Amino acid sequence: MIDTALLWIAFTVCLSGFGACAFFIYYRKTGNADVLAVAWVYVYLAGSIEISMANGYLPENEFFNVLVAGCLGVAVVVGTVGVRRSGTGFQLWNDDVG
């Protein structure tokens, strides 16, 4: 059986990086922060840490458990603020972005 844990870890890290790029591209185009992209970064960062711990690449200790919980907590708060502020999802692909 093929161990695909490293592929999943790399995939979630890439998704986290894509969210960071989406944030910076949107901020550069408009000067406004797309906080839902930041929430996306934190969710996938927490996922990559959790997958790494589950497969033994990171030790399962209190630090990483608190880091995962903190990332998810920040993602929920930032995502809620983003939805309340804009009323929509990601702003990067809107037509009115210059």
MDAnalysis code that builds the backbone (N, CA, C; Angstrom):
import MDAnalysis as mda
import numpy as np

u = mda.Universe.empty(294, n_residues=98, atom_resindex=np.repeat(np.arange(98), 3), trajectory=True)
u.add_TopologyAttr("name", ["N", "CA", "C"] * 98)
u.add_TopologyAttr("resid", np.arange(1, 99))
u.add_TopologyAttr("resname", ["MET", "ILE", "ASP", "THR", "ALA", "LEU", "LEU", "TRP", "ILE", "ALA", "PHE", "THR", "VAL", "CYS", "LEU", "SER", "GLY", "PHE", "GLY", "ALA", "CYS", "ALA", "PHE", "PHE", "ILE", "TYR", "TYR", "ARG", "LYS", "THR", "GLY", "ASN", "ALA", "ASP", "VAL", "LEU", "ALA", "VAL", "ALA", "TRP", "VAL", "TYR", "VAL", "TYR", "LEU", "ALA", "GLY", "SER", "ILE", "GLU", "ILE", "SER", "MET", "ALA", "ASN", "GLY", "TYR", "LEU", "PRO", "GLU", "ASN", "GLU", "PHE", "PHE", "ASN", "VAL", "LEU", "VAL", "ALA", "GLY", "CYS", "LEU", "GLY", "VAL", "ALA", "VAL", "VAL", "VAL", "GLY", "THR", "VAL", "GLY", "VAL", "ARG", "ARG", "SER", "GLY", "THR", "GLY", "PHE", "GLN", "LEU", "TRP", "ASN", "ASP", "ASP", "VAL", "GLY"])
u.atoms.positions = np.array([
    [0.837, -1.171, 0.000],
    [0.000, 0.000, 0.000],
    [0.893, 1.248, 0.000],
    [0.502, 2.246, -0.742],
    [1.281, 3.475, -0.870],
    [0.882, 4.433, 0.245],
    [1.875, 4.991, 0.918],
    [1.633, 5.972, 1.962],
    [1.483, 7.343, 1.301],
    [0.281, 7.881, 1.330],
    [0.023, 9.160, 0.670],
    [-0.027, 10.322, 1.646],
    [0.426, 10.108, 2.862],
    [0.359, 11.176, 3.872],
    [1.148, 12.408, 3.441],
    [2.335, 12.190, 2.892],
    [3.131, 13.340, 2.470],
    [2.465, 14.105, 1.337],
    [1.761, 13.396, 0.464],
    [1.028, 14.078, -0.604],
    [-0.095, 14.938, -0.041],
    [-0.832, 14.411, 0.950],
    [-1.913, 15.182, 1.567],
    [-1.377, 16.371, 2.346],
    [-0.254, 16.183, 3.019],
    [0.361, 17.294, 3.739],
    [0.784, 18.379, 2.747],
    [1.431, 17.978, 1.675],
    [1.856, 18.946, 0.658],
    [0.649, 19.635, 0.024],
    [-0.418, 18.892, -0.200],
    [-1.627, 19.449, -0.789],
    [-2.239, 20.514, 0.120],
    [-2.337, 20.237, 1.421],
    [-2.926, 21.220, 2.327],
    [-2.009, 22.431, 2.508],
    [-0.705, 22.215, 2.484],
    [0.220, 23.356, 2.548],
    [0.085, 24.210, 1.290],
    [-0.062, 23.581, 0.139],
    [-0.255, 24.333, -1.111],
    [-1.569, 25.110, -1.096],
    [-2.621, 24.512, -0.565],
    [-3.890, 25.238, -0.462],
    [-3.770, 26.423, 0.480],
    [-3.033, 26.261, 1.543],
    [-2.790, 27.367, 2.462],
    [-2.005, 28.479, 1.759],
    [-1.011, 28.109, 0.998],
    [-0.240, 29.086, 0.237],
    [-1.068, 29.774, -0.828],
    [-1.976, 29.019, -1.457],
    [-2.867, 29.615, -2.453],
    [-3.781, 30.650, -1.811],
    [-4.269, 30.361, -0.617],
    [-5.101, 31.330, 0.098],
    [-4.326, 32.592, 0.432],
    [-3.058, 32.430, 0.829],
    [-2.220, 33.603, 1.122],
    [-1.985, 34.418, -0.146],
    [-1.743, 33.741, -1.261],
    [-1.562, 34.446, -2.532],
    [-2.841, 35.168, -2.946],
    [-3.986, 34.529, -2.753],
    [-5.258, 35.173, -3.081],
    [-5.454, 36.429, -2.245],
    [-5.082, 36.357, -0.971],
    [-5.183, 37.543, -0.114],
    [-4.304, 38.674, -0.628],
    [-3.042, 38.365, -0.920],
    [-2.112, 39.414, -1.349],
    [-2.473, 39.978, -2.721],
    [-2.945, 39.142, -3.637],
    [-3.350, 39.628, -4.957],
    [-4.541, 40.559, -4.830],
    [-5.520, 40.164, -4.058],
    [-6.696, 41.016, -3.884],
    [-6.335, 42.315, -3.180],
    [-5.488, 42.232, -2.161],
    [-5.090, 43.436, -1.432],
    [-4.307, 44.385, -2.338],
    [-3.471, 43.823, -3.180],
    [-2.696, 44.664, -4.097],
    [-3.594, 45.331, -5.135],
    [-4.631, 44.632, -5.606],
    [-5.525, 45.188, -6.615],
    [-6.440, 46.258, -6.045],
    [-6.921, 46.054, -4.828],
    [-7.976, 46.930, -4.311],
    [-7.571, 47.749, -3.100],
    [-6.593, 47.323, -2.357],
    [-6.245, 47.995, -1.121],
    [-7.098, 47.553, 0.063],
    [-8.048, 46.647, -0.174],
    [-8.888, 46.096, 0.888],
    [-8.446, 44.675, 1.187],
    [-8.597, 44.284, 2.430],
    [-8.200, 42.935, 2.830],
    [-9.357, 41.968, 2.630],
    [-9.118, 40.872, 1.917],
    [-10.099, 39.795, 1.769],
    [-9.862, 38.812, 2.904],
    [-10.560, 39.019, 4.004],
    [-10.277, 38.243, 5.203],
    [-10.714, 36.784, 5.079],
    [-11.590, 36.471, 4.157],
    [-11.965, 35.066, 3.968],
    [-10.786, 34.260, 3.424],
    [-9.931, 34.884, 2.651],
    [-8.726, 34.189, 2.194],
    [-7.806, 33.898, 3.377],
    [-7.757, 34.807, 4.338],
    [-6.958, 34.581, 5.538],
    [-7.528, 33.412, 6.334],
    [-8.856, 33.337, 6.423],
    [-9.491, 32.208, 7.111],
    [-9.132, 30.895, 6.419],
    [-9.118, 30.905, 5.109],
    [-8.741, 29.736, 4.322],
    [-7.307, 29.310, 4.661],
    [-6.403, 30.275, 4.769],
    [-5.013, 29.979, 5.116],
    [-4.945, 29.260, 6.456],
    [-5.649, 29.771, 7.445],
    [-5.593, 29.176, 8.784],
    [-6.228, 27.792, 8.835],
    [-7.306, 27.571, 8.102],
    [-7.951, 26.252, 8.096],
    [-7.015, 25.199, 7.511],
    [-6.409, 25.497, 6.378],
    [-5.531, 24.514, 5.755],
    [-4.200, 24.378, 6.487],
    [-3.741, 25.439, 7.142],
    [-2.556, 25.313, 7.974],
    [-2.828, 24.367, 9.144],
    [-3.981, 24.531, 9.780],
    [-4.355, 23.617, 10.871],
    [-4.489, 22.192, 10.357],
    [-5.045, 22.032, 9.164],
    [-5.181, 20.697, 8.582],
    [-3.841, 20.044, 8.302],
    [-2.895, 20.808, 7.797],
    [-1.587, 20.218, 7.507],
    [-0.854, 19.847, 8.793],
    [-1.000, 20.653, 9.831],
    [-0.380, 20.301, 11.113],
    [-1.031, 19.048, 11.685],
    [-2.341, 18.962, 11.605],
    [-3.061, 17.806, 12.150],
    [-2.711, 16.526, 11.393],
    [-2.639, 16.602, 10.073],
    [-2.272, 15.427, 9.284],
    [-0.833, 15.007, 9.608],
    [0.044, 15.990, 9.789],
    [1.438, 15.683, 10.126],
    [1.536, 14.994, 11.481],
    [0.739, 15.430, 12.448],
    [0.752, 14.777, 13.758],
    [0.162, 13.372, 13.682],
    [-0.907, 13.222, 12.928],
    [-1.561, 11.919, 12.837],
    [-0.668, 10.867, 12.191],
    [0.228, 11.298, 11.322],
    [1.112, 10.355, 10.630],
    [2.503, 10.287, 11.221],
    [2.721, 10.941, 12.351],
    [3.984, 10.827, 13.047],
    [5.097, 11.728, 12.555],
    [4.810, 12.665, 11.652],
    [5.846, 13.574, 11.177],
    [6.092, 14.705, 12.163],
    [5.103, 15.042, 12.959],
    [5.244, 15.999, 14.054],
    [4.836, 15.297, 15.341],
    [5.492, 15.611, 16.443],
    [5.087, 14.965, 17.701],
    [3.724, 15.467, 18.151],
    [2.947, 14.569, 18.708],
    [1.633, 14.965, 19.203],
    [1.805, 15.445, 20.647],
    [1.884, 16.749, 20.788],
    [2.050, 17.332, 22.109],
    [1.110, 18.526, 22.266],
    [1.160, 19.137, 23.428],
    [0.229, 20.225, 23.711],
    [0.452, 21.425, 22.805],
    [1.682, 21.711, 22.459],
    [1.969, 22.873, 21.618],
    [1.241, 22.783, 20.277],
    [1.382, 21.654, 19.591],
    [0.750, 21.520, 18.277],
    [-0.768, 21.416, 18.391],
    [-1.259, 20.784, 19.456],
    [-2.702, 20.731, 19.649],
    [-3.291, 22.125, 19.871],
    [-2.603, 22.930, 20.675],
    [-3.056, 24.310, 20.905],
    [-2.919, 25.128, 19.625],
    [-1.862, 24.890, 18.853],
    [-1.671, 25.602, 17.587],
    [-2.799, 25.292, 16.609],
    [-3.191, 24.029, 16.511],
    [-4.296, 23.654, 15.626],
    [-5.598, 24.299, 16.099],
    [-5.871, 24.218, 17.389],
    [-7.096, 24.824, 17.928],
    [-7.079, 26.339, 17.732],
    [-5.924, 26.958, 17.927],
    [-5.810, 28.400, 17.719],
    [-6.029, 28.791, 16.270],
    [-5.464, 28.024, 15.345],
    [-5.667, 28.298, 13.917],
    [-7.137, 28.197, 13.542],
    [-7.805, 27.170, 14.035],
    [-9.224, 27.014, 13.724],
    [-10.052, 28.103, 14.379],
    [-9.691, 28.499, 15.598],
    [-10.399, 29.589, 16.259],
    [-10.247, 30.896, 15.506],
    [-9.021, 31.196, 15.069],
    [-8.791, 32.413, 14.286],
    [-9.557, 32.344, 12.971],
    [-9.574, 31.186, 12.338],
    [-10.294, 31.033, 11.066],
    [-11.783, 31.288, 11.231],
    [-12.362, 30.800, 12.312],
    [-13.798, 31.015, 12.543],
    [-14.081, 32.492, 12.774],
    [-13.272, 33.131, 13.601],
    [-13.494, 34.554, 13.890],
    [-13.280, 35.409, 12.645],
    [-12.182, 35.172, 11.936],
    [-11.887, 35.956, 10.740],
    [-12.920, 35.690, 9.648],
    [-13.320, 34.434, 9.490],
    [-14.351, 34.115, 8.504],
    [-15.678, 34.775, 8.823],
    [-16.042, 34.812, 10.083],
    [-17.281, 35.467, 10.482],
    [-17.225, 36.962, 10.212],
    [-16.103, 37.567, 10.535],
    [-15.940, 38.998, 10.258],
    [-16.015, 39.261, 8.756],
    [-15.382, 38.415, 7.963],
    [-15.401, 38.586, 6.515],
    [-16.782, 38.459, 5.907],
    [-17.541, 37.485, 6.362],
    [-18.890, 37.298, 5.832],
    [-19.798, 38.451, 6.259],
    [-19.670, 38.885, 7.493],
    [-20.481, 40.006, 7.967],
    [-20.128, 41.293, 7.237],
    [-18.850, 41.478, 6.965],
    [-18.414, 42.718, 6.328],
    [-18.808, 42.796, 4.862],
    [-18.590, 41.701, 4.138],
    [-18.818, 41.744, 2.695],
    [-20.124, 41.095, 2.265],
    [-20.601, 40.149, 3.023],
    [-21.838, 39.460, 2.653],
    [-21.645, 38.445, 1.544],
    [-20.416, 38.261, 1.090],
    [-20.143, 37.309, 0.007],
    [-18.916, 36.493, 0.353],
    [-18.536, 35.644, -0.576],
    [-17.350, 34.823, -0.391],
    [-16.104, 35.548, -0.858],
    [-15.209, 34.819, -1.512],
    [-13.946, 35.396, -1.947],
    [-14.187, 36.523, -2.935],
    [-13.439, 37.606, -2.791],
    [-13.613, 38.783, -3.616],
    [-12.683, 38.816, -4.817],
    [-11.734, 37.918, -4.886],
    [-10.719, 37.978, -5.921],
    [-11.298, 37.850, -7.322],
    [-12.353, 37.067, -7.474],
    [-12.877, 36.790, -8.810],
    [-14.089, 37.647, -9.172],
    [-14.376, 38.677, -8.409],
    [-15.488, 39.571, -8.748],
    [-15.125, 40.410, -9.971],
    [-16.141, 40.788, -10.754],
    [-15.906, 41.568, -11.968],
    [-15.499, 43.002, -11.686],
    [-15.896, 43.534, -10.541],
    [-15.625, 44.940, -10.269],
    [-14.237, 45.188, -9.691],
    [-13.425, 44.159, -9.582],
    [-12.061, 44.333, -9.071],
    [-11.199, 44.894, -10.185],
    [-10.555, 46.018, -9.928],
    [-9.751, 46.696, -10.956],
    [-8.427, 46.111, -11.004],
])
